[in-house]
C-alpha cells in the first residue's frame, strides 16, 4: 500500500474512495515509567516512551491500511498522524488519510 503525505501522485489518475483511519490507545508500563522518571532527572532520551510511541504509530498505521484494503484502495493520500494524552499515563494515536483507487 502506497502511503503519501502529499495530495497528489504525479502521473497517476485516481478516484477518491473515502477517508480511512486507524486508532490505538496505550497505557504506560509502570516499571518502564519509573525508569523513565530517573532518566528524565539526568536528561537524555526516554527510550521506553520512544518504543511505546513507535509501536503505537505502527499499530495505528496498520489499522488505517487495513481499512483502506477493505475498500480495495491502491493508496492513501494526505496521510496524517496525531496523538494526545487521554488520562495520566494513557496516550491515543490516530493515523488518517484519503483512500484512493487508481484508474486504468
C-alpha positions, 0 to 999 in steps of 0.5 A: 500500500502506497502511503503519501503525505502529499495530495497528489501522485504525479502521473497517476489518475485516481478516484477518491474512495473515502477517508480511512483511519486507524486508532490505538490507545496505550497505557504506560508500563509502570516499571518502564515509567519509573525508569523513565522518571530517573532518566528524565532527572539526568536528561537524555532520551526516554527510550521506553516512551520512544518504543511505546510511541513507535509501536503505537504509530505502527499499530495505528498505521496498520489499522488505517491500511487495513481499512483502506484494503477493505475498500480495495484502495491502491493508496492513501493520500494526505496521510496524517498522524496525531496523538494526545494524552487521554488520562495520566499515563494513557496516550491515543494515536490516530493515523488518517488519510484519503483512500484512493483507487487508481484508474486504468 
